[in-house]
Structures are given as structure tokens and as C-alpha cells.
Amino acid sequence: MSYGAAQSRDDLLRYYTHIRHGLPPSNEQLRDLTLRYDAIGGQSPLTLITKRQVAGLQAALDGACPGQFQVFLGMKHSPPFIADGVAAIHEANLKRFVGLVLAPHYSSMSVGDYFQEITQALQSYNPSPKFFGIRSWHMDPGLIRLLAQRLRESMALFSPEEREDLVVVFSAHSLPQRILAQGDPYPAQLRQTGELVAEQAGISRYIYSWQSAGRTREPWMGPDILETLSSLHTEGYNHVLVAPVGFVADHLEVLYDLDIQAQQHAKGLGMHIERTASFNDDPAFLQMLASVVCKHAEQME
């Protein structure tokens, strides 16, 4: 499962309305989203990347656990929706399935929402297939190894002199602050991922930041990545490597919020920032996911 994205400019109103639970955006909100999509080429590559991830995961599972799995796709805000994926599983007459969200960290407002949609969709079928959800995989050794490798590779984008005061910023999608009062594990899981990656990559100077907060009236977790860059500049650090470990694919929150907005902000401050490359459909990443699924299936048994 993944978040989904608008397929074109003509799909933006439908997409934005779906995100807002059926409430259409204002003209200003739609115009702002349209400008962001235009800035990254008119559409997000997320849906195409997700479909390639589905095909790659199927191939990896066929290699790791031959004949045991069929991979189905369901997206939260774009077709095929999660309910469509559940319907396809039912039509295939499968008795049980594993739910994997393409986000490493668990929150009741992210992964929990995906699982809730599956539960609701299953109510349409009697008998219904059994559902087993993978809550998180943020500490999987394979993930940590791949993230540390990305980090080391990206450090080569800085000169030896720049690396002397380089700061690594681990980032993930912000969520409303109310999850903190609920004891949601999301912030702690981000830190666990960052600490393990930093240790394996041999990084000692690193911090955490949030990004891509929603435009709602309630407060969202911070500091935002732009605030973090300003603070680092004030403290005398002007070389930053952003590691968006909460994301596994290129989409608006990476291609615009980091590659355009954060870069422009950093340039205005005279800072040099880079980011680690997204996994997308990297075979090594999909092999790691296949391992996560196989291990979960064994525990399920």
C-alpha cells in the first residue's frame, strides 16, 4: 500500500478533495498545489514508482519464497484504492494476506489508517480472508544497512573540507501534534532509525527534523526542515545532508519540499545542502522488503 498521487493536473481536484475526506479545497489551496505539481513537471511519479515496486517485490518474493505470494496494490488516495486491492484478493479466492505499507514507521494516523481501511473493506465479504498487518519495519537490519549505504554515498557530494562541519538531518513527514499526547510511537521510531543508521555509517553529528506539514488549523510537529536549516545556519553550520528516512520513493514531498523549496531556502542562506537518493524500485530495497514479508509470514504461521 502507498499514499497515491494525482495522475495529472486534471486529477488534482479529485485527489485533493479525497485527501480532505470529500471537502473540496479552496481555489487558493488548489492553485498552490497546482504550482507545486507544475514545479516538478506536472505530475508526481509516485504511482508509476509504486507499480514498479509491486512488480519488483513480486520478483523478489518469487526468489526468496517461491510460489508463496501474490502481490496486490492498494493506494490510499488514488486508484486502485485499498478497497480495490482487498476486492482483488477476495476474487482470487485467497484465504489470508499480509498488509505492507510503504512507510517504515508506524503511526495510528498513517499506517494505522491503512489498516483501518482494510478492516472496513473486509466487512463486505463473508467469509473474508484473514489479514495480518506489518506495523513497522524501521529497525530491520536490511533497511538500516541500505540507508547507511545511501548516507555514505551522498557524503561524496561534499568536499573533504565541507565534511568537517557536515550535519546530517534525518527527516520524516510531520503529523499533527496531538499524536504526542496519545503516546504514538512515530517520533521515537524515527529516532531509533536515525541512531542505528548513524552508528552504522559512522556519523556523529546528526539531528532530526519534520517536513511537509499539512495546511490545517491544528499544530503539527516541528521543527520544520526550513526552520532546521535556519537554525543550523545561525549556529554556524552551512553544509547539510538531508536523509528523508521516512520516505521510500520520489514524490511531491521529496521532489518539491526538499529538492526545490528547501534548496531555495538554503541557497538564500548561503548553505550547501544535498539529500540521499530515494530507494524507488532499487532491487536491493525490494529484496529487503521481501525478506520483511517472508519473516512476518513465518511468525504468522
N, C-alpha and C positions, 0 to 999 in steps of 0.2 A: 504494500500500500504506500501511496505517496500523496502529497498535498494537491497536486494538479496545478494547472495554469491555463490562462486564456490562450486559445489556439490562434487568435488573430485580433486585430483591432476591433473587428465586428463582434467578437466574442467577449469583449471586455465588460460590457454592461451586464451580460448574463453571469459572467464569472464573479464580478464584484458584488452583484446582488445575492448570489449564492453564498459568498463569504459572510455577508451581512444577514444571513438567515431570512432571505426573502425581502429585505428592505432595500430598495434601490438607493444608490449613492446620490449625493447632490451633484449638480453639474460641475462644481469646483473639484469635488473628490474624483469624479470620473476623468476630468481634464488632467488632473495631477497624475493619475495612474497611466493615462494615455501617453503623457510626456515621458514617463519613466520607461514605458514599453518602447516608445519611439527611440529613446536613447540607446537601447540595447538591440536595435534592429527591427523593431515592430512586433516581435513575439518572443516569448520565453521558450528556450529549448528543453524545458523540464520534461514535458510529456514525451517527446521523442527519446530523450535520455532514459526516462523510466522504462519505456518499451524495450530499449536496448538492454537495460538492466534485467528485465524479465527474461529475455532470450538468453542473456549471458548466465543468469542464475540457473536457468533450466539446464544449460550445458554443463555448468559446474556441478550441479546436483546429480546429473546423469553420470558424471565421472566419479563423484565421491560416494554416492548412494544409488547405484544403478537400479532403475526400474521402480524406485520407491516414491517418487514425487512428480506431480504436475504443478506447474507454476501458473497462477491466475493473477490478473491485475485488477485492483480497485483503487480509485482515487477519491479523495475527499470532496473536491470541488470541480472536477471535470470528468466527463465520460471517458472510459467506463467507470461509473461510480462504485463505491464499496458494495452497495446492494447488488449491482450488476455482477460483480465478482462472486458474491455468495450465490446468486442465482445460477451462474455458470458451474459452480462446484456442485450444486444440487442436481442440475441437469446431467452432469457427468456421473451421477449416482455414486459419489464418493461419500464415505461414512465419517470421515474426520479430516481436519485440516489445521495447519499451523498458520497463525497470523503474524506476519513480519512487517513492521512499519519501517520505512527507510529513514529512520532517525534514531541515533544511538541511545539517546537519553529519554528516560520516562518522565512524563508529567501527566497528571489527570486531565489537563487541558489540551494535551497533544495526543500522545499515544493512547491515553485513556479514552479520548473521544472516538478514535478509530475503532477501538474495541467495542465501545458502546454502540456504534453504528452497525457493527457486525451482529451484536446480540439482538438488536432491533430487527435486522434483516432476517435473522434465523427464525423469528416468530411467525414468519409466513409459511414455514414448512413443518409438516408433521408426518413422519418423524424428520427431524433436522439433523444434519451432520454435526458431529462434536467439534467444538472449536477450542484450540489451545493457543493462547497468545504469548508471544515473546515480549516481555515487558521492556527489557533494555539489553543492550549488548555493548555498553560504553566502556567496559573493562576487559573485553575479550582480548586475549594476548595478540591475536592476529591483527585486530584493529589498531592496537597500540603500536605494534611494530610498523604497520603501514603509515600511520600518522607521523611517527618519529622519522621514518624514511623521507616523507614529504618535507618535514621540517629541515632536515639536514640538506636536502637538495635545494631548498629555497634559500638557505643561508648563503649559497654561492652567488646569489644576486647582489650581495653586498661585498664591498672591498674588505680586505683584512682590517683596514683602519676603521671602517664603519662597524664591523662586527665587534669592536672593542666596547662600544656602548649600545649594542643592539638589544632591543626589548622585544620579547615575543608576547603577543596578545592573543590568548585563547578566547574565541567568541562563539556565541550561540544566539539563536533567536530569543528576543526578550518575550516575557509573558507578563500578564497583569500581576501587580504586587500582592494581590490577595492570596496567591498560592503560597506565599511565605507563612501566613497565619494558619494555613491548613497543613503545614508540615510536609509540603510537596517535596519529593526527593530531587527534583530537577536541578536546582543550583548546586547541590552537593555532588551530584553525578558529574556535572561539568568540571568541577574542581578535581574529582577523582581521575577523570580522563586526562586533564591537563598535567597533574602531578606525575602520572605514570609515563606520559609522553615526554615530559621534560626530563625525567630521570633517564629514560632510555636514550634520548637524543643528547644527553649531556648538557642540558640548558639550565642555568641557574637564575637568570633574570627573566621572569615571566609574570604576567598579571592576567586578570580576567575582565571581560567586558561583554556587554549585551548589544544587540543591534536589531534594526528593523522592527521597532516597537509599533504596534497598531495605532491608528489615529482615532482613539476613543477618549472619552472624558475621564475615565479612571486612570490612576497612575500605573506605569509599567516599570519593571525592574531596570535599574541602571547600575553604573553609568553607561550611557550610550557610547558607541565606538567613537563618535565625533568628540564627545566630552573627554574620553580617554586620551585621544590624540592631543587635544589642547592641554590636558594636564601633564602629559609626558613632555610636551614642548616646554611648558613652564618650568618643569623640573630639570631641563637641560638635555633631554633625550630626543634625538632627531632622526633615529634610524629604528624602524619598527617593522617587524614581520608579523602579519596577522594570520592566525591559524583558525579558520572558521570550522572548528571541530564538530559543531552542531549540525553541519550540512554535509551531505554526501554527493551533491550534484550542483552543477551550474544552473542558476535561475535568477529571478529578479533580485532577491536578497543578496546574492553574491555579485552578479554582473553589474547591477546598478549601485546598491548600497555600499559595496566595498570598492569595486573597480572604477566607479565614476564619482559618487558622492564623497566617499572617504578620501579618494585620491585627490580630488579637487581641494578638499579641506586641508589635507596635508601639504599640498603644493603651496597653498596660501600661507602656511606657517613655515615654509622652507624645509619641510621634512621629507625624508626618503622612506616610503613605505612600500612593501610588497606583501603578497599573500601566498599561502600554499595552494597548490593546484587541487581542484576537486577530484574526487575519485571517478565520478561518472560511471562509465562501463568498463573501467580498468579490470581485466581478467583476474588480477591478484585480489582486488577488492571483492569481486563476485565469488571467488573461491573461498575467501574468508567468510562471506555471508552463508555460503553453502555449508561450511563447517559449523556455523552457529545453528543453522536449521537442523542439520543432522544430529548435533549434540542435544538439541532441545527435543527432537523426536525420540531419541534414546531415553531421555529422562521421562518423557511422556509414557513410554512403554513400561 
